[in-house]
Every structure is written in structure tokens, then in C-alpha cells.
């Protein structure tokens, strides 16, 4: 299964922002099986949410504010958001 650019960016951001909750098993399932994760389940504090947003911006040039994560509550929602934003830039 090919991994989309948005999904790869989310994967890297989760590794940086939630290294203890984003376990090896979750990492494998996220990339190979397309696992959807609810951000609340990863128990990211405000600093981790900021690190996540920064990592997304560094890898995609798309800004997601920590406050937007209240609406983009899952990795699938974030992937769709990034996919639309990246599609608009082509």
C-alpha cells in the first residue's frame, strides 16, 4: 500500500509529538493498515499538540493551528484536510 504525502506527514508528526502513546504497533497499523486514530486517545498535552502542528507545517508547508485540532479530531480528518490543501497548491 502506497502511503500518501499527508499520511506520511501525520506519521512523522505523531512520532515527534506523541512518542510514548504512538507505539510501534500503532505505527505499523497506521502506515500499513490505514488505521484511523483519535487524537484524544493519544493524550497529547498542549505542548505536544503544538509540536504536532509544527511538524506538519515543516513537512507540508500547510499550517494547522492547535485550536483547529478541536475540529480535526482524527488522523483521517487531518489527512483529508491536508490532501485538500495540498491539492489546491498543484
C-alpha positions as CSV (number, residue, x, y, z in Angstrom):
1,X,0.0,0.0,0.0
2,X,1.5,3.4,-1.0
3,X,1.5,6.0,1.7
4,X,0.2,9.4,0.8
5,X,2.2,12.5,1.5
6,X,-0.4,13.8,4.1
7,X,-0.4,10.4,5.8
8,X,3.4,10.3,5.9
9,X,3.5,13.8,7.3
10,X,1.0,12.8,10.1
11,X,3.0,9.7,10.8
12,X,6.2,11.8,11.3
13,X,4.4,14.4,13.4
14,X,2.9,11.8,15.7
15,X,6.3,10.2,16.2
16,X,7.6,13.6,17.3
17,X,4.6,14.8,19.3
18,X,3.5,11.6,21.0
19,X,6.4,9.1,21.0
20,X,5.1,7.1,24.1
21,X,1.5,6.8,23.0
22,X,2.2,6.3,19.3
23,X,3.6,2.8,19.9
24,X,5.4,0.6,17.4
25,X,2.2,-1.4,16.9
26,X,0.2,1.7,16.3
27,X,2.9,3.0,13.9
28,X,2.8,-0.2,11.8
29,X,-1.0,-0.3,11.7
30,X,-1.2,3.4,10.8
31,X,1.1,3.0,7.8
32,X,0.3,-0.5,6.6
33,X,-3.4,-0.9,7.5
34,X,-4.6,2.7,7.3
35,X,-5.5,2.8,11.0
36,X,-7.5,5.9,12.0
37,X,-6.5,7.4,15.3
38,X,-8.5,9.8,17.5
39,X,-6.1,12.4,18.8
40,X,-7.7,12.4,22.2
41,X,-6.7,8.7,22.6
42,X,-3.0,9.8,22.2
43,X,-3.3,12.1,25.3
44,X,-1.3,14.9,23.8
45,X,-0.9,17.9,26.0
46,X,-0.8,21.5,24.7
47,X,2.9,21.3,24.0
48,X,2.6,18.0,22.1
49,X,-0.2,19.5,20.0
50,X,2.0,22.4,19.2
51,X,4.9,20.1,18.3
52,X,2.5,18.1,16.1
53,X,1.3,21.2,14.2
54,X,4.9,22.4,13.7
55,X,6.0,19.1,12.4
56,X,3.0,19.1,9.9
57,X,3.9,22.6,8.7
58,X,7.6,21.8,8.3
59,X,6.9,18.7,6.1
60,X,4.0,20.1,4.1
61,X,4.1,23.9,4.3
62,X,0.4,23.7,5.5
63,X,-0.4,25.5,8.7
64,X,-2.7,23.7,11.2
65,X,-3.2,25.6,14.4
66,X,-3.5,23.7,17.7
67,X,-7.0,25.2,18.1
68,X,-8.0,23.5,14.7
69,X,-7.3,20.1,16.3
70,X,-10.6,20.5,18.2
71,X,-12.3,20.1,14.8
72,X,-9.8,17.9,13.1
73,X,-10.2,15.2,15.8
74,X,-8.8,12.2,14.0
75,X,-5.9,11.3,11.7
76,X,-8.3,10.7,8.9
77,X,-9.8,14.2,9.3
78,X,-6.3,15.7,9.3
79,X,-5.3,13.6,6.2
80,X,-8.4,14.9,4.3
81,X,-7.6,18.5,5.3
82,X,-4.0,18.2,4.2
83,X,-5.0,16.4,1.0
84,X,-7.3,19.2,0.0
85,X,-4.8,21.9,0.9
86,X,-2.0,20.2,-1.0
87,X,-4.3,19.6,-4.0
88,X,-5.1,23.3,-4.1
89,X,-1.3,24.0,-4.5
90,X,-0.8,21.9,-7.6
